[in-house]
Amino acid sequence: MYTEQSFLSSSEDPKCISGLGCWYSNLFQVYNVTKFLEDHPGGDDVLLSSTGKDATDDFEDVGHSESAREMMEQYYVGEIDPTTIPKKVKYTPPKQPHYNQDKTSEFIIKLLQFLVPLAILGLAVGIRIYTKSG
Ligand code: HEM
């Protein structure tokens, strides 16, 4: 099972309107390739390494066939303005509540850990002195 994986591609074809001329779109095309990962002839690892970023060069460098370009259409999600993509979001975990608020019991345990062996030692020495003198 794959989690949702998409990559971006900048428009290669200029958009043309007769009389107005052509211009290149500054928008990115988004492709969700989750369902294609297992079937991609180039393997899922190359696809995965191209997700979450502009994969135009990765895609073009391979020299994909016309049929590959046609296949792309079924994974097309829509266009996105790259300036609206948030920069890398740094994850800061939510502050955890501090459970052991009561430090008293911790202190008592530490004190007992120190006092109990001391008491046993004292008792042993006491018995020894008492039995010797007897
Ligand atoms: C939805 C997007 C994509 C589709 C539909 C697609 C489709 C295909 C197809 C049909 C092939 C077989 C060869 C061909 O017909 O050209 C192929 C090969 C390949 N693709 Fe993709 N591909 C996509 C995206 C990518 C991306 C982003 C990469 C990133 C590097 C990539 C890398 C490769 C590689 C390395 C091969 C193997 C080329 C070879 O062995 O000759 N593909 N792809």
Backbone and ligand atoms as CSV (ligand in chain L), in Angstrom:
chain,resi,resn,atom,element,x,y,z
A,1,MET,N,N,0.838,-1.204,0.000
A,1,MET,CA,C,0.000,0.000,0.000
A,1,MET,C,C,0.880,1.265,0.000
A,2,TYR,N,N,0.596,2.144,-0.919
A,2,TYR,CA,C,1.346,3.392,-0.991
A,2,TYR,C,C,0.505,4.527,-0.426
A,3,THR,N,N,1.185,5.501,0.160
A,3,THR,CA,C,0.470,6.710,0.559
A,3,THR,C,C,0.374,7.594,-0.686
A,4,GLU,N,N,-0.462,8.609,-0.617
A,4,GLU,CA,C,-0.678,9.478,-1.786
A,4,GLU,C,C,0.630,10.121,-2.238
A,5,GLN,N,N,0.958,9.966,-3.516
A,5,GLN,CA,C,2.194,10.523,-4.052
A,5,GLN,C,C,1.900,11.329,-5.311
A,6,SER,N,N,2.339,12.568,-5.330
A,6,SER,CA,C,2.135,13.411,-6.503
A,6,SER,C,C,3.437,14.079,-6.889
A,7,PHE,N,N,3.558,14.406,-8.149
A,7,PHE,CA,C,4.688,15.243,-8.555
A,7,PHE,C,C,4.198,16.379,-9.421
A,8,LEU,N,N,5.034,17.349,-9.601
A,8,LEU,CA,C,4.665,18.536,-10.370
A,8,LEU,C,C,5.407,18.536,-11.701
A,9,SER,N,N,4.817,19.166,-12.671
A,9,SER,CA,C,5.483,19.294,-13.957
A,9,SER,C,C,5.147,20.655,-14.535
A,10,SER,N,N,6.172,21.359,-14.994
A,10,SER,CA,C,5.881,22.678,-15.570
A,10,SER,C,C,5.398,22.493,-16.998
A,11,SER,N,N,4.580,23.424,-17.419
A,11,SER,CA,C,3.960,23.295,-18.743
A,11,SER,C,C,5.005,23.396,-19.849
A,12,GLU,N,N,5.028,22.402,-20.699
A,12,GLU,CA,C,5.980,22.402,-21.815
A,12,GLU,C,C,5.381,23.133,-23.009
A,13,ASP,N,N,4.060,22.952,-23.184
A,13,ASP,CA,C,3.424,23.537,-24.359
A,13,ASP,C,C,2.990,24.967,-24.074
A,14,PRO,N,N,3.310,25.845,-24.991
A,14,PRO,CA,C,2.821,27.210,-24.793
A,14,PRO,C,C,1.316,27.256,-25.006
A,15,LYS,N,N,0.635,28.081,-24.239
A,15,LYS,CA,C,-0.805,28.233,-24.430
A,15,LYS,C,C,-0.996,29.313,-25.505
A,16,CYS,N,N,-1.779,29.010,-26.503
A,16,CYS,CA,C,-1.928,29.950,-27.626
A,16,CYS,C,C,-3.386,30.339,-27.829
A,17,ILE,N,N,-3.613,31.587,-28.070
A,17,ILE,CA,C,-4.949,32.058,-28.460
A,17,ILE,C,C,-4.753,32.877,-29.736
A,18,SER,N,N,-5.476,32.510,-30.785
A,18,SER,CA,C,-5.228,33.168,-32.078
A,18,SER,C,C,-5.425,34.677,-31.952
A,19,GLY,N,N,-4.506,35.380,-32.508
A,19,GLY,CA,C,-4.578,36.841,-32.464
A,19,GLY,C,C,-3.847,37.413,-31.256
A,20,LEU,N,N,-3.787,36.631,-30.185
A,20,LEU,CA,C,-3.130,37.148,-28.977
A,20,LEU,C,C,-1.708,36.596,-28.808
A,21,GLY,N,N,-1.424,35.542,-29.550
A,21,GLY,CA,C,-0.086,34.954,-29.450
A,21,GLY,C,C,-0.031,33.847,-28.427
A,22,CYS,N,N,1.172,33.409,-28.084
A,22,CYS,CA,C,1.366,32.273,-27.171
A,22,CYS,C,C,2.155,32.699,-25.943
A,23,TRP,N,N,1.918,32.039,-24.885
A,23,TRP,CA,C,2.745,32.264,-23.686
A,23,TRP,C,C,2.884,30.954,-22.926
A,24,TYR,N,N,3.936,30.882,-22.150
A,24,TYR,CA,C,4.161,29.687,-21.345
A,24,TYR,C,C,3.492,29.869,-19.987
A,25,SER,N,N,2.802,28.856,-19.585
A,25,SER,CA,C,2.126,28.921,-18.288
A,25,SER,C,C,3.169,28.892,-17.182
A,26,ASN,N,N,2.968,29.728,-16.173
A,26,ASN,CA,C,3.892,29.662,-15.036
A,26,ASN,C,C,3.303,28.794,-13.923
A,27,LEU,N,N,2.254,28.060,-14.291
A,27,LEU,CA,C,1.647,27.158,-13.306
A,27,LEU,C,C,2.260,25.767,-13.445
A,28,PHE,N,N,2.190,24.989,-12.389
A,28,PHE,CA,C,2.653,23.605,-12.432
A,28,PHE,C,C,1.461,22.668,-12.575
A,29,GLN,N,N,1.661,21.599,-13.333
A,29,GLN,CA,C,0.633,20.565,-13.418
A,29,GLN,C,C,0.929,19.544,-12.312
A,30,VAL,N,N,-0.123,19.136,-11.623
A,30,VAL,CA,C,0.052,18.167,-10.533
A,30,VAL,C,C,-0.448,16.802,-11.000
A,31,TYR,N,N,0.377,15.780,-10.806
A,31,TYR,CA,C,0.006,14.408,-11.174
A,31,TYR,C,C,0.043,13.537,-9.928
A,32,ASN,N,N,-1.080,12.888,-9.653
A,32,ASN,CA,C,-1.113,11.954,-8.531
A,32,ASN,C,C,-0.844,10.553,-9.088
A,33,VAL,N,N,0.337,10.019,-8.788
A,33,VAL,CA,C,0.772,8.764,-9.410
A,33,VAL,C,C,0.669,7.563,-8.458
A,34,THR,N,N,-0.072,7.751,-7.370
A,34,THR,CA,C,-0.194,6.678,-6.368
A,34,THR,C,C,-0.592,5.344,-7.002
A,35,LYS,N,N,-1.615,5.388,-7.864
A,35,LYS,CA,C,-2.142,4.141,-8.444
A,35,LYS,C,C,-1.243,3.588,-9.552
A,36,PHE,N,N,-0.271,4.392,-9.975
A,36,PHE,CA,C,0.582,3.997,-11.100
A,36,PHE,C,C,1.934,3.437,-10.623
A,37,LEU,N,N,2.208,3.597,-9.329
A,37,LEU,CA,C,3.534,3.235,-8.805
A,37,LEU,C,C,3.913,1.794,-9.129
A,38,GLU,N,N,2.955,0.880,-8.960
A,38,GLU,CA,C,3.263,-0.541,-9.177
A,38,GLU,C,C,3.398,-0.892,-10.659
A,39,ASP,N,N,2.743,-0.112,-11.511
A,39,ASP,CA,C,2.727,-0.447,-12.945
A,39,ASP,C,C,3.733,0.338,-13.774
A,40,HIS,N,N,4.381,1.313,-13.162
A,40,HIS,CA,C,5.296,2.146,-13.953
A,40,HIS,C,C,6.440,1.306,-14.528
A,41,PRO,N,N,6.621,1.293,-15.843
A,41,PRO,CA,C,7.682,0.464,-16.443
A,41,PRO,C,C,9.083,0.835,-15.936
A,42,GLY,N,N,9.253,2.068,-15.518
A,42,GLY,CA,C,10.565,2.505,-15.004
A,42,GLY,C,C,10.760,2.183,-13.528
A,43,GLY,N,N,9.755,1.580,-12.912
A,43,GLY,CA,C,9.862,1.212,-11.489
A,43,GLY,C,C,9.278,2.268,-10.577
A,44,ASP,N,N,8.909,1.835,-9.365
A,44,ASP,CA,C,8.283,2.778,-8.425
A,44,ASP,C,C,9.297,3.697,-7.753
A,45,ASP,N,N,10.553,3.217,-7.628
A,45,ASP,CA,C,11.544,4.037,-6.914
A,45,ASP,C,C,11.859,5.348,-7.637
A,46,VAL,N,N,11.936,5.289,-8.984
A,46,VAL,CA,C,12.208,6.540,-9.710
A,46,VAL,C,C,11.029,7.503,-9.591
A,47,LEU,N,N,9.823,6.929,-9.600
A,47,LEU,CA,C,8.639,7.783,-9.456
A,47,LEU,C,C,8.615,8.423,-8.072
A,48,LEU,N,N,8.886,7.591,-7.052
A,48,LEU,CA,C,8.855,8.097,-5.680
A,48,LEU,C,C,9.893,9.198,-5.461
A,49,SER,N,N,11.062,9.025,-6.106
A,49,SER,CA,C,12.100,10.043,-5.909
A,49,SER,C,C,11.745,11.346,-6.631
A,50,SER,N,N,10.743,11.303,-7.491
A,50,SER,CA,C,10.343,12.519,-8.212
A,50,SER,C,C,9.114,13.172,-7.603
A,51,THR,N,N,8.538,12.567,-6.577
A,51,THR,CA,C,7.312,13.137,-6.017
A,51,THR,C,C,7.614,14.291,-5.068
A,52,GLY,N,N,6.608,15.116,-4.908
A,52,GLY,CA,C,6.713,16.259,-3.996
A,52,GLY,C,C,7.593,17.371,-4.526
A,53,LYS,N,N,7.892,17.347,-5.799
A,53,LYS,CA,C,8.755,18.402,-6.373
A,53,LYS,C,C,8.461,18.543,-7.862
A,54,ASP,N,N,9.147,19.494,-8.501
A,54,ASP,CA,C,9.027,19.653,-9.949
A,54,ASP,C,C,9.834,18.532,-10.604
A,55,ALA,N,N,9.113,17.623,-11.285
A,55,ALA,CA,C,9.776,16.458,-11.879
A,55,ALA,C,C,9.877,16.584,-13.389
A,56,THR,N,N,9.731,17.809,-13.890
A,56,THR,CA,C,9.762,18.002,-15.347
A,56,THR,C,C,11.046,17.442,-15.958
A,57,ASP,N,N,12.188,17.831,-15.389
A,57,ASP,CA,C,13.476,17.384,-15.950
A,57,ASP,C,C,13.635,15.873,-15.828
A,58,ASP,N,N,13.241,15.324,-14.656
A,58,ASP,CA,C,13.329,13.868,-14.448
A,58,ASP,C,C,12.544,13.159,-15.556
A,59,PHE,N,N,11.337,13.666,-15.823
A,59,PHE,CA,C,10.461,13.036,-16.805
A,59,PHE,C,C,11.022,13.185,-18.217
A,60,GLU,N,N,11.483,14.383,-18.528
A,60,GLU,CA,C,11.968,14.654,-19.894
A,60,GLU,C,C,13.294,13.942,-20.175
A,61,ASP,N,N,14.165,13.860,-19.154
A,61,ASP,CA,C,15.489,13.237,-19.357
A,61,ASP,C,C,15.378,11.787,-19.812
A,62,VAL,N,N,14.301,11.128,-19.391
A,62,VAL,CA,C,14.121,9.712,-19.738
A,62,VAL,C,C,13.745,9.563,-21.218
A,63,GLY,N,N,13.162,10.599,-21.789
A,63,GLY,CA,C,12.715,10.525,-23.183
A,63,GLY,C,C,11.490,9.644,-23.319
A,64,HIS,N,N,10.490,9.917,-22.456
A,64,HIS,CA,C,9.250,9.138,-22.486
A,64,HIS,C,C,8.584,9.190,-23.858
A,65,SER,N,N,7.959,8.089,-24.205
A,65,SER,CA,C,7.285,7.980,-25.505
A,65,SER,C,C,5.991,8.805,-25.525
A,66,GLU,N,N,5.413,8.932,-26.695
A,66,GLU,CA,C,4.135,9.635,-26.840
A,66,GLU,C,C,3.055,8.938,-26.014
A,67,SER,N,N,3.068,7.583,-26.032
A,67,SER,CA,C,2.015,6.855,-25.295
A,67,SER,C,C,2.174,7.099,-23.787
A,68,ALA,N,N,3.422,7.267,-23.334
A,68,ALA,CA,C,3.642,7.564,-21.911
A,68,ALA,C,C,3.024,8.919,-21.564
A,69,ARG,N,N,3.193,9.878,-22.471
A,69,ARG,CA,C,2.622,11.215,-22.252
A,69,ARG,C,C,1.091,11.170,-22.235
A,70,GLU,N,N,0.543,10.297,-23.069
A,70,GLU,CA,C,-0.927,10.161,-23.082
A,70,GLU,C,C,-1.410,9.522,-21.784
A,71,MET,N,N,-0.617,8.547,-21.299
A,71,MET,CA,C,-0.986,7.873,-20.038
A,71,MET,C,C,-1.032,8.862,-18.878
A,72,MET,N,N,-0.142,9.847,-18.945
A,72,MET,CA,C,-0.037,10.841,-17.865
A,72,MET,C,C,-1.376,11.502,-17.553
A,73,GLU,N,N,-2.171,11.691,-18.637
A,73,GLU,CA,C,-3.421,12.441,-18.487
A,73,GLU,C,C,-4.350,11.862,-17.425
A,74,GLN,N,N,-4.319,10.508,-17.309
A,74,GLN,CA,C,-5.249,9.909,-16.336
A,74,GLN,C,C,-4.830,10.154,-14.886
A,75,TYR,N,N,-3.592,10.639,-14.688
A,75,TYR,CA,C,-3.131,10.913,-13.321
A,75,TYR,C,C,-3.126,12.406,-13.012
A,76,TYR,N,N,-3.600,13.188,-13.988
A,76,TYR,CA,C,-3.616,14.643,-13.846
A,76,TYR,C,C,-4.632,15.075,-12.784
A,77,VAL,N,N,-4.187,15.910,-11.884
A,77,VAL,CA,C,-5.078,16.386,-10.813
A,77,VAL,C,C,-5.529,17.815,-11.094
A,78,GLY,N,N,-4.609,18.673,-11.463
A,78,GLY,CA,C,-4.952,20.075,-11.716
A,78,GLY,C,C,-3.702,20.917,-11.740
A,79,GLU,N,N,-3.905,22.217,-11.751
A,79,GLU,CA,C,-2.759,23.135,-11.798
A,79,GLU,C,C,-2.561,23.797,-10.450
A,80,ILE,N,N,-1.322,24.163,-10.197
A,80,ILE,CA,C,-1.031,24.854,-8.943
A,80,ILE,C,C,-0.027,25.969,-9.221
A,81,ASP,N,N,-0.267,27.089,-8.559
A,81,ASP,CA,C,0.662,28.207,-8.679
A,81,ASP,C,C,1.833,27.926,-7.728
A,82,PRO,N,N,3.058,27.766,-8.263
A,82,PRO,CA,C,4.182,27.385,-7.410
A,82,PRO,C,C,4.474,28.381,-6.291
A,83,THR,N,N,4.064,29.637,-6.486
A,83,THR,CA,C,4.348,30.633,-5.439
A,83,THR,C,C,3.475,30.401,-4.202
A,84,THR,N,N,2.410,29.604,-4.374
A,84,THR,CA,C,1.522,29.362,-3.221
A,84,THR,C,C,1.925,28.111,-2.444
A,85,ILE,N,N,2.930,27.370,-2.977
A,85,ILE,CA,C,3.361,26.153,-2.278
A,85,ILE,C,C,4.153,26.560,-1.048
A,86,PRO,N,N,3.738,26.101,0.118
A,86,PRO,CA,C,4.483,26.504,1.318
A,86,PRO,C,C,5.899,25.946,1.302
A,87,LYS,N,N,6.826,26.708,1.837
A,87,LYS,CA,C,8.203,26.240,1.968
A,87,LYS,C,C,8.186,25.063,2.929
A,88,LYS,N,N,9.293,24.348,2.981
A,88,LYS,CA,C,9.360,23.151,3.830
A,88,LYS,C,C,8.837,23.450,5.229
A,89,VAL,N,N,7.806,22.722,5.609
A,89,VAL,CA,C,7.223,22.947,6.928
A,89,VAL,C,C,7.993,22.129,7.957
A,90,LYS,N,N,8.469,22.845,8.967
A,90,LYS,CA,C,9.209,22.138,10.002
A,90,LYS,C,C,8.214,21.636,11.040
A,91,TYR,N,N,8.269,20.347,11.312
A,91,TYR,CA,C,7.320,19.776,12.263
A,91,TYR,C,C,7.799,19.963,13.695
A,92,THR,N,N,6.983,20.651,14.450
A,92,THR,CA,C,7.308,20.782,15.873
A,92,THR,C,C,6.242,20.025,16.658
A,93,PRO,N,N,6.637,18.969,17.369
A,93,PRO,CA,C,5.644,18.189,18.092
A,93,PRO,C,C,4.954,19.025,19.154
A,94,PRO,N,N,3.659,18.774,19.369
A,94,PRO,CA,C,2.948,19.548,20.390
A,94,PRO,C,C,3.535,19.297,21.765
A,95,LYS,N,N,3.475,20.329,22.584
A,95,LYS,CA,C,4.050,20.221,23.922
A,95,LYS,C,C,3.296,19.156,24.710
A,96,GLN,N,N,4.036,18.212,25.241
A,96,GLN,CA,C,3.418,17.143,26.024
A,96,GLN,C,C,3.178,17.640,27.458
A,97,PRO,N,N,2.028,17.279,28.024
A,97,PRO,CA,C,1.824,17.671,29.425
A,97,PRO,C,C,2.796,16.908,30.319
A,98,HIS,N,N,3.275,17.584,31.333
A,98,HIS,CA,C,4.228,16.933,32.223
A,98,HIS,C,C,3.443,16.164,33.266
A,99,TYR,N,N,3.516,14.832,33.148
A,99,TYR,CA,C,2.669,14.002,34.005
A,99,TYR,C,C,3.129,13.955,35.452
A,100,ASN,N,N,4.435,13.784,35.666
A,100,ASN,CA,C,4.910,13.618,37.037
A,100,ASN,C,C,5.122,14.984,37.682
A,101,GLN,N,N,4.004,15.653,37.949
A,101,GLN,CA,C,4.093,16.979,38.542
A,101,GLN,C,C,4.549,16.875,39.991
A,102,ASP,N,N,4.121,15.809,40.692
A,102,ASP,CA,C,4.406,15.658,42.119
A,102,ASP,C,C,5.798,15.070,42.298
A,103,LYS,N,N,6.732,15.922,42.683
A,103,LYS,CA,C,8.124,15.477,42.828
A,103,LYS,C,C,8.354,14.870,44.215
A,104,THR,N,N,7.396,14.995,45.135
A,104,THR,CA,C,7.576,14.540,46.516
A,104,THR,C,C,7.828,13.042,46.583
A,105,SER,N,N,6.983,12.257,45.885
A,105,SER,CA,C,7.120,10.805,45.958
A,105,SER,C,C,8.467,10.362,45.383
A,106,GLU,N,N,8.928,11.061,44.360
A,106,GLU,CA,C,10.231,10.759,43.758
A,106,GLU,C,C,11.342,10.976,44.798
A,107,PHE,N,N,11.206,12.043,45.558
A,107,PHE,CA,C,12.210,12.385,46.569
A,107,PHE,C,C,12.219,11.346,47.692
A,108,ILE,N,N,11.025,10.912,48.114
A,108,ILE,CA,C,10.917,9.915,49.191
A,108,ILE,C,C,11.561,8.591,48.764
A,109,ILE,N,N,11.332,8.195,47.530
A,109,ILE,CA,C,11.916,6.936,47.020
A,109,ILE,C,C,13.442,7.018,47.044
A,110,LYS,N,N,13.976,8.154,46.598
A,110,LYS,CA,C,15.438,8.341,46.564
A,110,LYS,C,C,15.988,8.274,47.990
A,111,LEU,N,N,15.267,8.893,48.941
A,111,LEU,CA,C,15.704,8.926,50.338
A,111,LEU,C,C,15.710,7.517,50.928
A,112,LEU,N,N,14.656,6.759,50.607
A,112,LEU,CA,C,14.552,5.381,51.115
A,112,LEU,C,C,15.654,4.498,50.532
A,113,GLN,N,N,15.959,4.722,49.251
A,113,GLN,CA,C,17.023,3.950,48.606
A,113,GLN,C,C,18.351,4.151,49.330
A,114,PHE,N,N,18.501,5.303,49.920
A,114,PHE,CA,C,19.738,5.608,50.636
A,114,PHE,C,C,19.665,5.115,52.096
A,115,LEU,N,N,18.511,5.312,52.725
A,115,LEU,CA,C,18.371,5.015,54.155
A,115,LEU,C,C,18.226,3.526,54.481
A,116,VAL,N,N,17.499,2.775,53.652
A,116,VAL,CA,C,17.252,1.351,53.951
A,116,VAL,C,C,18.547,0.548,54.039
A,117,PRO,N,N,19.461,0.627,53.058
A,117,PRO,CA,C,20.715,-0.129,53.201
A,117,PRO,C,C,21.524,0.312,54.417
A,118,LEU,N,N,21.446,1.625,54.685
A,118,LEU,CA,C,22.180,2.163,55.846
A,118,LEU,C,C,21.629,1.570,57.144
A,119,ALA,N,N,20.297,1.452,57.233
A,119,ALA,CA,C,19.634,0.885,58.416
A,119,ALA,C,C,20.006,-0.583,58.588
A,120,ILE,N,N,20.033,-1.337,57.469
A,120,ILE,CA,C,20.395,-2.765,57.522
A,120,ILE,C,C,21.827,-2.917,58.013
A,121,LEU,N,N,22.710,-2.053,57.488
A,121,LEU,CA,C,24.119,-2.101,57.890
A,121,LEU,C,C,24.259,-1.804,59.387
A,122,GLY,N,N,23.546,-0.767,59.812
A,122,GLY,CA,C,23.562,-0.373,61.233
A,122,GLY,C,C,23.068,-1.504,62.115
A,123,LEU,N,N,22.002,-2.163,61.681
A,123,LEU,CA,C,21.414,-3.276,62.431
A,123,LEU,C,C,22.423,-4.430,62.537
A,124,ALA,N,N,23.083,-4.729,61.420
A,124,ALA,CA,C,24.061,-5.826,61.398
A,124,ALA,C,C,25.211,-5.526,62.342
A,125,VAL,N,N,25.714,-4.296,62.285
A,125,VAL,CA,C,26.827,-3.896,63.171
A,125,VAL,C,C,26.374,-3.969,64.626
A,126,GLY,N,N,25.150,-3.487,64.891
A,126,GLY,CA,C,24.579,-3.508,66.245
A,126,GLY,C,C,24.507,-4.921,66.789
A,127,ILE,N,N,23.990,-5.853,66.002
A,127,ILE,CA,C,23.845,-7.255,66.425
A,127,ILE,C,C,25.216,-7.843,66.714
A,128,ARG,N,N,26.167,-7.525,65.824
A,128,ARG,CA,C,27.541,-8.054,65.969
A,128,ARG,C,C,28.145,-7.586,67.304
A,129,ILE,N,N,28.013,-6.284,67.581
A,129,ILE,CA,C,28.574,-5.718,68.821
A,129,ILE,C,C,27.877,-6.349,70.037
A,130,TYR,N,N,26.564,-6.482,69.929
A,130,TYR,CA,C,25.767,-7.015,71.042
A,130,TYR,C,C,26.151,-8.471,71.316
A,131,THR,N,N,26.276,-9.291,70.257
A,131,THR,CA,C,26.574,-10.721,70.462
A,131,THR,C,C,28.011,-10.908,70.947
A,132,LYS,N,N,28.947,-10.008,70.535
A,132,LYS,CA,C,30.351,-10.114,70.966
A,132,LYS,C,C,30.474,-9.850,72.456
A,133,SER,N,N,29.782,-8.755,72.881
A,133,SER,CA,C,29.891,-8.367,74.282
A,133,SER,C,C,29.227,-9.406,75.176
A,134,GLY,N,N,28.213,-10.104,74.603
A,134,GLY,CA,C,27.537,-11.146,75.377
A,134,GLY,C,C,28.425,-12.361,75.490
L,1,HEM,C1,C,2.477,9.908,-14.725
L,1,HEM,C2,C,3.764,10.001,-15.060
L,1,HEM,C3,C,4.511,8.949,-15.818
L,1,HEM,C4,C,4.069,8.047,-16.729
L,1,HEM,C5,C,2.642,7.869,-17.252
L,1,HEM,C6,C,5.209,7.251,-17.137
L,1,HEM,C7,C,5.150,6.230,-18.050
L,1,HEM,C8,C,6.236,5.488,-18.461
L,1,HEM,C9,C,6.191,4.498,-19.532
L,1,HEM,C10,C,4.951,4.133,-20.336
L,1,HEM,C11,C,7.437,4.001,-19.640
L,1,HEM,C12,C,7.908,2.944,-20.692
L,1,HEM,C13,C,8.768,3.624,-21.753
L,1,HEM,C14,C,7.973,4.651,-22.556
L,1,HEM,O1,O,6.911,4.286,-23.109
L,1,HEM,O2,O,8.418,5.793,-22.610
L,1,HEM,C15,C,8.251,4.640,-18.649
L,1,HEM,C16,C,9.598,4.369,-18.450
L,1,HEM,C17,C,10.373,5.025,-17.537
L,1,HEM,N1,N,10.014,6.092,-16.745
L,1,HEM,FE1,FE,8.173,6.874,-16.602
L,1,HEM,N2,N,6.318,7.660,-16.451
L,1,HEM,C18,C,5.950,8.705,-15.646
L,1,HEM,C19,C,6.746,9.449,-14.831
L,1,HEM,C20,C,8.078,9.240,-14.657
L,1,HEM,C21,C,8.937,10.037,-13.813
L,1,HEM,C22,C,8.498,11.256,-13.009
L,1,HEM,C23,C,10.153,9.499,-13.877
L,1,HEM,C24,C,11.319,10.049,-13.136
L,1,HEM,C25,C,12.547,9.795,-13.325
L,1,HEM,C26,C,10.114,8.365,-14.778
L,1,HEM,C27,C,11.160,7.535,-15.119
L,1,HEM,C28,C,11.102,6.486,-15.992
L,1,HEM,C29,C,12.220,5.600,-16.303
L,1,HEM,C30,C,13.605,5.668,-15.661
L,1,HEM,C31,C,11.758,4.695,-17.246
L,1,HEM,C32,C,12.533,3.540,-17.852
L,1,HEM,C33,C,13.138,3.958,-19.143
L,1,HEM,C34,C,13.854,2.804,-19.798
L,1,HEM,O3,O,14.084,1.790,-19.145
L,1,HEM,O4,O,14.170,2.953,-20.969
L,1,HEM,N3,N,8.821,8.227,-15.222
L,1,HEM,N4,N,7.500,5.551,-17.956
